[in-house]
Amino acid sequence: METVKARKQGNAVMVTLASKFGVQEGQEFYIFKEEDGALTLIPKINDYFANAKAGEFIDDELDELVREFTPRGHELDEY
């Protein structure tokens, strides 16, 4: 496992990512900090379905389950 070192630049702390990770200059990320301090970067995608092929996001098995689902009106009460 590789390590990186945080450094101060102005009022920010920076972490440099090696080019082998394929991060493009200007690429945007959502960042989350977990309770244990782990940081997660998720690439921001403006339109997730922009390059989708026809039928790519169809799940016949799941669709069948949804067709048979009958809401009763209290499904989300426990949340």
C-alpha positions in Angstrom: 0.0 0.0 0.0 1.3 3.4 -0.9 1.3 6.4 1.3 1.0 10.1 0.6 1.8 13.1 2.8 -0.5 16.1 3.3 1.0 19.5 2.8 -0.1 23.0 3.5 -0.8 25.3 0.5 -2.2 28.7 1.5 -5.2 28.1 3.7 -5.7 24.5 2.4 -4.2 21.1 3.1 -3.3 19.3 -0.1 -2.8 15.6 -0.9 -1.1 14.8 -4.1 -2.3 11.8 -6.2 0.1 9.9 -8.5 -0.7 10.1 -12.2 -1.1 6.3 -12.3 -4.5 6.8 -10.7 -5.7 8.5 -13.8 -7.2 11.6 -12.1 -7.5 14.3 -14.7 -6.7 17.9 -13.9 -9.9 19.8 -13.0 -11.9 16.6 -12.3 -14.4 17.1 -9.5 -15.2 14.8 -6.7 -17.7 14.4 -3.8 -15.7 13.9 -0.6 -16.9 12.1 2.5 -15.2 11.7 5.9 -16.0 8.6 7.8 -16.1 8.4 11.6 -12.8 6.6 11.6 -11.2 9.5 9.6 -11.1 7.6 6.2 -11.7 9.9 3.3 -13.6 8.7 0.3 -13.5 10.5 -3.1 -16.3 9.8 -5.6 -16.0 11.2 -9.1 -18.7 13.7 -9.9 -20.6 12.7 -13.0 -22.9 15.4 -14.5 -25.2 13.0 -16.3 -24.8 9.4 -15.2 -27.0 8.1 -18.0 -25.5 10.3 -20.8 -23.5 7.4 -22.4 -25.8 4.6 -21.4 -26.6 2.0 -24.1 -30.2 1.0 -24.7 -31.4 -1.5 -22.1 -28.1 -1.3 -20.0 -30.0 -0.4 -16.8 -32.8 -2.9 -17.2 -33.0 -5.7 -14.6 -35.8 -8.1 -15.7 -35.8 -9.9 -12.4 -36.1 -6.7 -10.3 -38.7 -5.3 -12.7 -40.8 -8.4 -12.1 -40.6 -7.9 -8.3 -41.7 -4.3 -8.7 -44.6 -5.2 -10.9 -45.9 -7.6 -8.2 -45.4 -5.0 -5.4 -48.6 -3.5 -3.9 -48.0 -0.5 -1.6 -50.0 -0.4 1.6 -49.2 3.1 2.6 -46.9 2.6 5.6 -43.8 1.2 4.0 -41.6 4.1 5.0 -42.9 4.7 8.5 -40.1 2.8 10.2 -37.5 5.1 8.5 
